[in-house]
Amino acid sequence: MSAIAVVTTVANRKDARSLARALVEAKLAACAQISRIESVYTWKGTVESGKEYRILLKTLD
């Protein structure tokens, strides 16, 4: 097995903490790091931006 990093985003800090805690408690991730970010993306043909929370999970493949 190799160590890998998995990255996802959620809309708010509460969801980020909940998901990170659940994955670490279930031993699906060894560690989770939460960062507040601003994303720029296309949605329905328009360029949008918004605040999100990125979760970096360290796990095995």
C-alpha positions as CSV (number, residue, x, y, z in Angstrom):
1,M,0.0,0.0,0.0
2,S,1.0,3.6,-0.7
3,A,0.2,6.7,1.2
4,I,-2.0,9.1,-0.8
5,A,-3.7,12.4,-0.2
6,V,-7.4,12.8,-1.0
7,V,-8.9,16.4,-1.3
8,T,-12.5,17.4,-1.2
9,T,-14.4,20.6,-0.3
10,V,-17.6,21.3,1.7
11,A,-19.6,24.5,2.2
12,N,-19.0,25.2,5.9
13,R,-16.7,24.5,8.9
14,K,-19.2,22.4,10.7
15,D,-19.5,19.9,7.8
16,A,-15.7,19.9,7.3
17,R,-15.1,19.0,11.0
18,S,-17.8,16.4,11.0
19,L,-16.6,14.7,7.8
20,A,-12.9,14.8,8.9
21,R,-13.7,13.4,12.4
22,A,-15.9,10.6,11.0
23,L,-13.2,9.5,8.5
24,V,-10.4,9.5,11.1
25,E,-12.6,7.7,13.7
26,A,-13.5,5.1,11.1
27,K,-9.8,4.7,10.4
28,L,-10.4,5.5,6.7
29,A,-8.0,8.4,7.0
30,A,-5.0,8.8,9.3
31,C,-5.2,12.6,9.4
32,A,-7.4,15.4,8.1
33,Q,-6.4,19.0,7.6
34,I,-9.1,21.7,7.2
35,S,-8.4,25.0,5.4
36,R,-10.7,27.9,4.5
37,I,-10.4,28.7,0.8
38,E,-12.0,30.8,-1.9
39,S,-13.0,28.9,-5.1
40,V,-13.6,30.3,-8.6
41,Y,-15.6,28.0,-10.8
42,T,-18.1,27.9,-13.7
43,W,-21.7,27.2,-12.8
44,K,-24.5,27.2,-15.4
45,G,-22.3,29.1,-17.9
46,T,-21.3,31.9,-15.4
47,V,-18.0,32.3,-13.6
48,E,-18.8,32.3,-9.8
49,S,-16.7,32.5,-6.7
50,G,-17.4,31.5,-3.1
51,K,-16.0,30.5,0.3
52,E,-15.5,26.8,1.0
53,Y,-13.6,24.5,3.3
54,R,-11.0,22.2,1.8
55,I,-10.3,18.9,3.6
56,L,-7.0,17.2,2.9
57,L,-7.1,13.6,4.0
58,K,-4.0,11.4,4.4
59,T,-4.8,7.7,3.8
60,L,-3.6,4.5,2.1
61,D,-4.6,3.3,-1.4
